[in-house]
Amino acid sequence: MSEREREPVSVTGAVVPSDPGWSFPEGTTFSPDGRPDVSEARRPDWLKVRLPAEPTYAVTRGLVRGNQLHTVCQSAQCPNIGECWSAGTATVMILGDVCTRSCGFCAVKTGRPPVLDREEPERVAEAIATMDLVHVVITSVDRDELPDGGAAIWAATIEAVRRRAPGTRIEVLTPDFKGDRAAIDVVLAARPDIFAHNIETVERLHREVRPQARYERSLAVLAQAKERGFVVKSSLMLGLGETEAELLAVLRDLSDLGCDLLTLGQYLRPTRSHLPVRRFAPPDEFGRLKVAALALGFRDVESGPLVRSSYHAERAARHLPETAPLRADRGDGSARAAETPSGSAEARTAAKAGKSAQIAASETAPSGPSFPV
């Protein structure tokens, strides 16, 4: 975006005639090309969050600090940090807290990352074991300067958590590894219970929102995990200038590849140097999108203004027959929970027809790393 576009033109109140149905609060400004910016406008009541007051919040914060962990809760300024930390859960961010990419929506620092911390996997596992979590979400910054994008550290972290906390369900939220299928396979071979990668926005806005990413590449990452038989999850933000038709197109693309879980939330600008918020999507819009996603065959959808990628992740996984049981023999790394659904068209058709029976994997993994079947 150019400096001229970032120069706001003050307009109060109002509805933009070129965008029927989009109404904006007082304080909305518009760039010279007519695009709205509600970043500095008064936020609606549905975006207000409760301040953390539970003692568990302090305990979780202490564990994070004591184990020198990075969390996306802090680095990405998540509005749900009070709720989640008060419940004794956190999304752990590995591979440091400096990202090699410069996504226009993200609060994580961009720059040259420090040297790899080889002790991080064991430290993360120890913290998770101490917290005695049923479900943990592990994510990371992008490390494009590494030959494998950090895949080896990813695998080591998953394996360490399996060893130290065998009763914990593991959800991973990974970068795209620049589309390197071998690197993605390294992560998958460590057998996380849920594989997530965020599509983030509609195809038209990718160059502006995620300049170093590609829409089709993100779809391919998710498709690869589904082909290997994993439960797959993705996430979308509203408020960046997308249209309803574009949102529905993304939902269809995700559904076509067999995506199981979906989260939809409102984009909130972290700082003035980030992309502006084009509108505040009302709760009923999130409700309509949830209905549409479930009709397309998604198995669980979290949709609301304050929803983020990992919001209620444990609750969503609890209802899946593949991830709900925590088998006693999983701790030695020799076994995994029950069957995993197939990424085949037959499996997706069954899900869309409303069948809840577990579907055994029908695709054979290629030679190389071993995958759950």
Secondary structure by P-SEA (a helix, b strand, c coil): ccccccbbbbbccccccccccccccccbbbccccccccccccccccccccccccaaaaaaaaaaaaabbbbccccccccaaaaaaaacbbbbbcccccccccccccccccccccccccaaaaaaaaaaaaacccbbbbbbcccccccccaaaaaaaaaaaaaaacccbbbbbbcccccccaaaaaaaaaacccbbbbbccccccccccccccccaaaaaaaaaaaaaacccccccccccccccaaaaaaaaaaaaaacccbbbbbbbbbcccccccccccccaaaaaaaaaaaaaaccccccccccccccccccccccccccccccccccccccccccbbbbccaaaaaaaaacccccccccccccccccccc
